[in-house]
Amino acid sequence: MCMRSERHWWGSPLIHRIDKRLNSELPQLATKAELAALDGKLSGMIAARPGRAELWSAIAAMVGAQALIAAVLAVILSWPHPARGAEPPSQPPYSCRLLYDEQRKCSFDPHCDKRVVERLTRASLRDGGRP
């Protein structure tokens, strides 16, 4: 065998630089105790996963919430709206309101003045109201 030097390939400067870089940039490898602790944590997390009943109850709660939202939306959309262009009933003219008040007063008082009722009736008819 013909060897040019006594140095082996693992002793070359390139290998030393790679080794130095690996040691400086990569975190240290976990020990067996750390791996065992991590395994215990992972197995605890796996054992604590939800069961079938919990999953089905979560699905039922989500479906129920969607059904509730749909019911509320249906009620809101089916609520009757006033017709467009519909105006609220207007009040009768002032003379008609005076006539109604005087008629109410005369229904309880037999000694009321009938001439006032007749005058207010004419004014009410003139203003477009009903007697």
C-alpha positions in Angstrom: 0.0 0.0 0.0 1.1 3.3 -0.9 0.3 6.1 1.5 1.4 9.5 1.0 1.0 10.7 4.5 0.3 9.4 7.9 -2.8 11.5 8.2 -6.1 9.8 7.8 -9.1 11.2 6.0 -10.9 12.0 9.3 -8.1 14.2 10.3 -8.1 16.4 7.2 -8.8 20.1 7.7 -12.1 19.8 5.8 -13.4 17.3 8.3 -12.3 19.4 11.2 -14.2 22.4 9.8 -17.3 20.4 9.2 -17.1 19.0 12.7 -16.5 22.4 14.2 -19.5 23.8 12.3 -21.8 21.0 13.4 -20.9 21.4 17.0 -21.3 25.2 16.9 -24.6 25.4 14.9 -26.5 22.3 15.8 -28.0 21.9 19.3 -26.7 19.1 21.4 -28.4 15.8 21.0 -30.8 14.7 23.6 -29.8 12.3 26.3 -31.7 9.1 27.0 -33.3 10.6 30.1 -34.6 13.6 28.0 -35.9 11.2 25.4 -37.7 9.2 28.1 -39.2 12.3 29.6 -40.4 13.4 26.1 -41.9 10.0 25.5 -43.8 10.2 28.8 -45.2 13.6 27.8 -46.2 12.4 24.4 -47.9 9.3 25.7 -49.7 11.4 28.3 -51.0 13.7 25.5 -52.1 10.7 23.4 -53.9 9.2 26.4 -55.7 12.5 27.1 -57.2 12.7 23.6 -61.0 13.1 23.5 -63.2 10.1 23.3 -66.0 9.3 20.9 -68.7 10.7 23.0 -66.8 14.0 23.4 -66.2 14.3 19.7 -69.9 13.5 18.9 -71.1 16.0 21.4 -68.8 18.7 19.9 -70.2 17.9 16.4 -73.8 18.1 17.8 -73.0 21.4 19.4 -71.7 22.8 16.1 -74.7 21.5 14.2 -77.1 22.9 16.8 -75.4 26.3 16.6 -75.8 26.4 12.9 -79.5 25.3 13.2 -80.1 28.1 15.7 -78.5 30.7 13.4 -80.7 29.4 10.5 -83.8 29.6 12.7 -83.0 33.2 13.7 -82.3 34.2 10.1 -85.6 32.6 9.0 -87.5 34.6 11.6 -85.8 37.8 10.7 -86.5 37.3 7.0 -90.1 36.3 7.5 -90.9 39.3 9.7 -93.6 41.4 8.0 -92.5 44.7 6.7 -94.7 47.6 6.0 -95.7 48.2 2.4 -93.6 50.7 0.6 -95.2 54.0 0.1 -97.8 53.3 2.8 -98.4 56.5 4.8 -99.5 56.4 8.4 -103.1 57.5 8.8 -103.3 61.2 9.0 -105.1 63.0 11.8 -108.5 64.6 11.1 -108.5 68.4 10.7 -108.5 70.5 13.8 -112.1 71.6 13.4 -113.1 67.9 13.4 -111.2 67.2 16.6 -112.9 70.2 18.2 -116.3 68.8 17.1 -115.5 65.3 18.5 -114.5 66.9 21.8 -117.7 68.9 22.0 -119.8 65.9 21.1 -118.2 63.9 23.9 -118.8 66.7 26.3 -122.5 67.0 25.2 -123.1 63.3 25.6 -122.5 63.7 29.4 -124.0 67.2 29.8 -127.6 67.6 28.7 -127.3 71.4 29.0 -124.6 71.9 26.4 -125.0 74.5 23.6 -126.3 72.8 20.5 -125.3 75.9 18.4 -121.6 75.2 19.1 -122.1 71.6 17.8 -123.8 72.9 14.6 -121.1 75.5 14.0 -118.3 73.0 14.5 -120.2 70.5 12.2 -120.2 73.0 9.4 -116.6 73.9 9.9 -115.7 70.2 9.9 -117.5 69.6 6.7 -115.9 72.7 5.1 -112.4 71.4 6.1 -113.1 68.0 4.5 -113.9 65.9 7.6 -116.9 63.8 8.4 -119.5 64.9 10.8 
